[in-house]
Amino acid sequence: MNDTPRNPHRRRFLKSLLSLGGAVETGREVSARPQGKTAFFWCDLQSGNIGFPTGLNVPSARPGSVMKLVTAAALLEEGIFNPNQTIDCTGTFRTERDTYKCPRGHGPLSIEQAIAYSCNVFFARASHTVGAGVILHYARLFGLDRGVAGSAFSFPKEIPLDSVRLALGLDPDLKPSALQLMRIAALVGRRGRIPFLKSAEVQAASDDKPFELDLREDTFKRLRNAMIMAGREGTAKELDPEDRLKLAVKTGTVAHGKKFESFIVGFFPALPADREPDHAFCLHAPSGTSHDAAVPQARRMLFSVDWP
């Protein structure tokens, strides 16, 4: 397949990607975690082609609160949580093994608000009586046990003992790649059907089938709305305050030694609601929280490009 741009706008788009700090690199295999370098990836949701503007190194790490998208889907699909109810976040929730906190008590939250504000207490309370096997099953449905474009990842070989740590993306054996997390965002954006994701240099093989995720329409609607809310008033409200790209996003932060590392994933345009998004993306910041690192770095990346 010839990927040479056929119109001036497309040429400007590819040229603008070069300004992100490296060539638009693609290849058959990608490498393991980079050392101390921000990694940004995007994919064209029409063709499935992945762009590697910051290089071919693809990090894998605990997903942190990005995992709340998977957990929310499990809670809704299995009827464990009534979507018309709320959970009161008082700022702290204790289980037999751990104490989970939010920086402040959020008060009563719907499941969409809990995703948008990334409420640890909500998801700890909602998932602490749920078997970890249920959450792991939905992790498989979202493709966390299957790689993307050859990127390395780890997936639990056995059902974890602690369902809450798994639900909050803190299980040490669950370390998806940034491309797998990008695929989660794409699946939410396109309501469960996306093309096979691959490097633009790779010809699609006959067995490279579209990825399909069968969830109820109401579940997809709530996940989409939550990600839109996250970008407008939640944990990523500084990403695009002018709402120029119509972003839908989810952030995640985890401890990494004595510091933090963070992800942000998303798709766009998310509006109007009946339009399928054209792009998905993922940024990994190897140092810093999503507020301090992933969100501002993603803003710089996203607005360095003239998106078609």
C-alpha positions in Angstrom: 0.0 0.0 0.0 1.3 3.4 -0.9 1.0 5.9 2.0 2.3 8.9 0.0 0.0 11.9 0.8 -2.4 12.6 -2.1 -3.4 16.1 -1.0 -1.6 19.2 0.3 -3.4 19.1 3.6 -2.2 15.6 4.3 1.4 16.6 3.4 1.2 19.4 5.8 -0.1 17.0 8.4 2.8 14.6 8.0 5.3 17.5 7.9 3.9 18.9 11.1 4.5 15.6 12.9 8.2 16.1 12.2 8.2 19.1 14.5 7.4 16.9 17.5 11.1 16.2 17.9 11.8 13.2 15.7 11.0 11.6 12.4 7.7 9.9 11.8 9.2 6.6 12.5 7.5 3.3 11.7 8.7 -0.3 11.7 7.8 -3.9 12.0 8.9 -4.2 15.6 9.1 -1.7 18.4 11.4 -1.7 21.3 11.0 -1.9 25.0 10.7 0.9 27.6 12.7 4.0 26.9 14.9 5.4 29.6 13.6 8.8 30.8 12.0 9.9 27.5 8.5 11.0 26.9 6.7 8.7 24.4 3.8 9.8 22.2 1.8 7.7 19.8 -1.2 8.3 17.6 -3.3 6.1 15.3 -5.5 6.8 12.3 -8.8 5.1 13.1 -9.7 4.8 9.4 -6.6 2.9 8.3 -5.3 1.5 11.6 -1.9 3.0 10.9 0.2 4.0 14.0 2.5 7.0 14.1 5.7 7.0 16.2 6.7 10.7 16.2 8.9 10.4 19.3 10.6 7.1 18.2 10.0 3.4 18.2 10.5 2.8 21.9 7.2 1.8 23.4 6.9 1.9 27.2 5.0 -0.7 29.2 4.0 0.1 32.8 1.2 -0.2 35.3 -1.7 1.7 33.7 -2.9 3.4 36.9 -6.3 5.1 36.5 -6.5 4.4 32.8 -7.6 0.9 34.0 -10.7 2.5 35.5 -12.2 2.5 32.0 -11.9 -1.3 32.0 -13.2 -1.6 35.6 -16.2 0.6 34.9 -17.1 -1.5 31.9 -17.0 -4.6 34.1 -19.1 -3.0 36.8 -21.7 -1.9 34.3 -21.8 -4.9 32.0 -22.1 -7.4 34.9 -24.8 -5.4 36.7 -22.6 -5.0 39.7 -23.1 -1.2 39.9 -26.4 0.6 39.1 -25.4 3.4 36.8 -28.2 5.6 38.2 -26.7 5.5 41.7 -23.8 7.3 43.2 -21.0 6.5 45.7 -20.0 9.0 48.3 -16.2 9.7 48.3 -15.2 10.8 51.8 -11.5 10.9 50.8 -10.5 7.5 52.2 -11.5 3.9 51.9 -9.8 1.0 53.7 -9.7 -2.6 52.6 -8.2 -5.6 54.3 -4.9 -5.0 52.5 -4.7 -1.3 51.8 -6.0 2.2 52.3 -7.0 4.1 49.2 -7.2 7.9 49.2 -8.2 10.9 47.1 -6.6 14.2 47.6 -9.9 15.4 48.9 -13.3 14.0 49.3 -15.3 14.3 46.1 -18.7 13.7 47.7 -21.4 11.7 45.8 -20.3 10.7 42.3 -21.8 9.0 39.4 -19.7 6.5 37.6 -19.1 9.0 34.8 -17.9 11.6 37.3 -15.7 9.0 39.1 -13.9 8.3 35.8 -13.6 12.0 34.9 -12.2 13.0 38.3 -10.3 9.7 38.7 -11.8 8.9 42.1 -9.9 6.2 43.8 -12.4 5.8 46.6 -15.3 5.3 44.2 -13.6 2.5 42.4 -12.1 0.9 45.5 -15.5 0.8 47.1 -17.2 -0.4 44.0 -14.7 -3.2 43.2 -13.6 -4.5 46.6 -16.3 -7.2 46.7 -15.9 -8.1 43.0 -13.8 -11.1 42.1 -10.5 -10.1 40.4 -11.3 -12.8 37.8 -14.2 -10.6 36.6 -12.0 -7.6 36.1 -9.3 -9.7 34.5 -11.9 -11.1 32.0 -12.7 -7.5 30.9 -9.0 -6.7 30.7 -8.8 -9.6 28.1 -11.9 -8.3 26.3 -10.1 -4.9 25.9 -7.0 -6.6 24.5 -4.6 -6.2 27.4 -3.5 -9.8 26.9 -2.7 -9.2 23.2 0.1 -6.9 22.0 0.0 -4.2 19.4 2.6 -3.8 16.7 5.1 -6.1 18.5 5.3 -4.0 21.6 6.2 -5.7 24.9 3.7 -6.1 27.7 3.0 -8.2 30.7 -0.4 -9.8 31.8 -1.1 -11.7 35.0 -0.7 -15.5 34.5 -3.0 -16.1 37.5 -6.0 -14.3 38.9 -4.6 -11.7 41.3 -5.6 -11.9 45.0 -6.4 -8.2 45.3 -9.2 -7.1 43.1 -9.0 -3.4 44.1 -5.3 -3.1 43.1 -6.2 -4.6 39.7 -9.3 -2.4 39.4 -7.2 0.7 40.0 -4.4 -0.4 37.6 -1.9 -1.0 40.4 -1.3 -4.7 40.1 2.4 -5.3 39.5 1.8 -8.1 37.0 -0.4 -6.0 34.7 1.9 -3.7 32.6 0.3 -3.0 29.2 2.2 -1.1 26.6 1.3 2.4 25.6 -0.1 1.0 22.3 -2.5 -1.3 24.2 -3.8 1.6 26.3 -4.2 3.7 23.1 -6.3 0.8 21.7 -8.6 1.0 24.8 -9.3 4.7 24.0 -9.9 3.8 20.4 -12.4 1.0 21.3 -14.4 3.4 23.6 -14.4 6.1 20.9 -15.5 3.8 18.1 -17.9 1.8 20.3 -16.1 -1.5 20.1 -14.9 -1.8 16.5 -11.6 -0.5 15.2 -9.2 -1.5 12.4 -6.2 -3.7 13.0 -3.6 -1.4 14.5 -0.2 -1.6 12.8 2.8 0.4 11.6 2.2 2.3 8.4 5.1 0.4 6.8 3.5 -3.0 7.4 1.1 -4.5 4.8 -2.1 -5.9 6.4 -2.1 -9.7 6.4 -5.1 -11.8 5.6 -5.5 -12.7 9.3 -5.3 -9.1 10.5 -8.9 -8.7 11.5 -10.6 -5.6 13.0 -10.7 -5.6 16.8 -14.2 -6.0 18.2 -15.5 -5.4 21.7 -19.1 -6.3 22.4 -20.5 -4.1 25.1 -23.9 -2.6 25.6 -24.5 0.8 23.8 -25.3 2.4 27.2 -21.9 1.3 28.5 -20.0 2.8 25.6 -22.1 6.0 26.0 -21.2 6.3 29.6 -17.5 5.7 29.0 -17.4 8.2 26.2 -19.2 10.8 28.2 -16.9 10.2 31.1 -13.8 10.7 28.9 -15.3 13.9 27.5 -16.0 15.2 31.0 -12.4 14.4 32.0 -11.1 16.7 29.3 -13.6 19.5 30.1 -13.7 19.6 33.9 -11.8 16.6 35.2 -8.2 15.5 35.5 -7.3 16.8 32.0 -9.2 20.1 32.0 -5.9 21.9 31.2 -5.3 19.8 28.1 -7.6 21.7 25.7 -9.5 24.4 27.6 -10.6 26.0 24.4 -12.1 22.7 23.2 -10.5 23.0 19.8 -9.9 19.3 19.2 -13.0 18.0 20.9 -11.0 15.6 23.0 -12.1 12.6 25.1 -9.4 11.5 27.5 -8.4 9.5 30.6 -5.3 10.0 32.7 -3.4 7.6 35.0 -0.6 8.1 37.5 1.4 5.4 39.4 4.3 5.5 41.8 7.6 4.6 40.1 10.3 4.2 42.8 10.3 7.4 44.8 8.7 9.3 41.9 5.7 9.0 39.6 5.1 8.1 36.0 1.9 8.8 34.1 -0.2 8.1 31.0 -2.9 10.0 29.1 -5.0 8.3 26.4 -7.7 9.7 24.3 -9.6 10.0 21.0 -10.9 12.9 18.9 -13.0 14.5 17.7 -15.5 13.2 20.3 -18.2 15.5 19.2 -20.8 15.5 17.8 -21.8 12.4 19.6 -22.8 10.5 16.5 -19.5 11.1 14.7 -16.8 8.4 14.9 -13.4 9.8 15.9 -10.6 9.9 13.4 -7.7 9.6 15.8 -6.6 8.0 19.1 -3.4 8.8 21.0 -1.4 7.9 24.1 1.4 9.7 25.9 3.6 8.3 28.6 5.6 10.6 30.9 8.3 8.6 32.6 8.6 11.2 35.4 5.7 13.2 37.0 2.0 12.9 37.6 -0.6 13.3 34.9 -1.3 16.8 36.1 2.3 17.9 36.1 3.7 15.9 33.2 1.4 13.9 31.0 -1.3 16.5 30.4 1.0 19.5 29.6 3.3 17.3 27.5 0.3 15.9 25.6 -1.0 19.4 25.0 2.3 20.4 23.5 2.3 17.3 21.2 -1.3 17.6 20.1 -1.1 21.2 19.3 2.1 20.9 17.4 0.2 19.1 14.6 -2.2 20.3 12.0 -4.6 17.3 12.2 -6.6 16.5 9.1 
